[in-house]
């Protein structure tokens, strides 16, 4: 794998994609690739689960984002707040790859931070 591809994959796991469709398109490139190549590029998964001949590799991405400030005012006069209050929200995206016979067969995304 070329270094540019490794950086692209790392960007996917850190939330640098513009949306769910882009993320799915990039991850679909792993389908049909050897498990060893996936792990070499993405690192050790957060969780591994074996069920018979099928292995599930899960990579967890957690981000913290600040919410908008308040209080909100919707009457006449000055506009609503202009900054962030410091309220922190946690978003998570789990990417789970399905592996059989040493080859990536598919993947799924789960969580509120995948889009």
Legacy VTK file of the C-alpha trace (Angstrom):
# vtk DataFile Version 3.0
C-alpha trace
ASCII
DATASET POLYDATA
POINTS 115 float
0.000 0.000 0.000
1.278 3.463 -0.880
1.832 6.033 1.890
-0.877 8.273 0.406
-3.443 5.486 0.824
-2.384 4.947 4.442
-2.920 8.657 5.177
-6.321 8.523 3.470
-7.420 5.552 5.568
-6.181 7.241 8.735
-8.209 10.306 7.775
-11.314 8.168 7.449
-10.948 6.886 10.958
-10.434 10.360 12.355
-13.566 11.791 10.787
-12.099 13.790 7.907
-14.701 12.661 5.386
-17.486 14.872 4.172
-20.278 12.384 4.753
-21.525 8.854 4.980
-21.437 8.152 1.223
-17.806 9.208 0.949
-16.845 7.122 3.969
-18.588 4.048 2.573
-16.944 4.502 -0.835
-13.475 4.654 0.699
-14.039 1.708 3.024
-15.440 -0.431 0.215
-11.947 -0.482 -1.296
-10.971 -2.919 1.481
-13.500 -5.540 0.389
-11.553 -8.380 -1.214
-8.248 -7.360 0.379
-6.284 -9.583 2.787
-6.930 -9.098 6.510
-3.208 -8.619 7.104
-3.116 -5.680 4.687
-6.076 -4.038 6.443
-4.469 -4.376 9.870
-1.106 -3.174 8.536
-2.727 0.013 7.225
-5.230 0.728 10.009
-3.426 -0.702 13.002
-4.772 -3.058 15.608
-8.571 -3.008 15.893
-10.251 -1.944 19.131
-12.210 -5.203 19.263
-11.982 -8.625 17.588
-14.742 -11.220 17.707
-14.551 -14.694 16.166
-17.709 -16.600 15.311
-16.877 -19.892 13.683
-14.968 -19.208 10.482
-15.885 -15.509 10.472
-13.912 -12.785 12.238
-15.176 -9.289 13.012
-12.635 -6.453 13.398
-14.044 -3.264 14.921
-12.339 0.113 14.809
-13.866 2.715 17.120
-13.697 6.421 16.392
-14.669 8.753 19.238
-14.852 12.505 18.814
-15.841 15.300 21.144
-17.564 18.396 19.771
-18.672 21.621 21.379
-22.327 22.534 21.234
-23.719 25.985 20.524
-23.954 28.524 23.308
-27.177 29.792 24.833
-29.519 31.154 25.882
-31.387 31.478 22.600
-33.549 34.462 21.860
-36.023 34.375 18.996
-37.715 37.733 19.477
-36.935 41.137 18.015
-33.498 42.531 18.702
-29.996 41.105 18.592
-29.330 37.751 16.980
-28.758 34.523 18.868
-25.339 33.740 20.381
-22.209 33.815 18.282
-19.937 31.303 20.014
-19.709 27.997 21.798
-20.664 27.455 25.401
-18.226 24.710 26.214
-20.897 21.979 26.369
-19.178 18.859 25.044
-20.946 16.173 23.027
-19.495 12.718 22.365
-19.903 11.103 18.941
-18.918 7.531 18.092
-18.535 5.619 14.848
-17.752 1.902 14.914
-16.459 0.466 11.644
-16.690 -3.327 11.684
-15.018 -5.377 8.966
-16.203 -8.931 8.320
-13.328 -11.295 7.470
-13.585 -14.881 6.238
-10.800 -17.071 4.863
-8.318 -14.270 5.569
-10.101 -11.830 3.225
-12.274 -8.795 3.986
-15.803 -9.674 2.870
-17.621 -6.510 3.910
-18.030 -3.788 6.514
-20.681 -1.964 8.481
-20.874 1.411 10.223
-22.708 2.070 13.475
-23.026 5.161 15.630
-23.993 8.811 15.679
-20.638 10.024 14.335
-20.497 8.093 11.044
-22.053 10.668 8.735
LINES 1 116
115 0 1 2 3 4 5 6 7 8 9 10 11 12 13 14 15 16 17 18 19 20 21 22 23 24 25 26 27 28 29 30 31 32 33 34 35 36 37 38 39 40 41 42 43 44 45 46 47 48 49 50 51 52 53 54 55 56 57 58 59 60 61 62 63 64 65 66 67 68 69 70 71 72 73 74 75 76 77 78 79 80 81 82 83 84 85 86 87 88 89 90 91 92 93 94 95 96 97 98 99 100 101 102 103 104 105 106 107 108 109 110 111 112 113 114
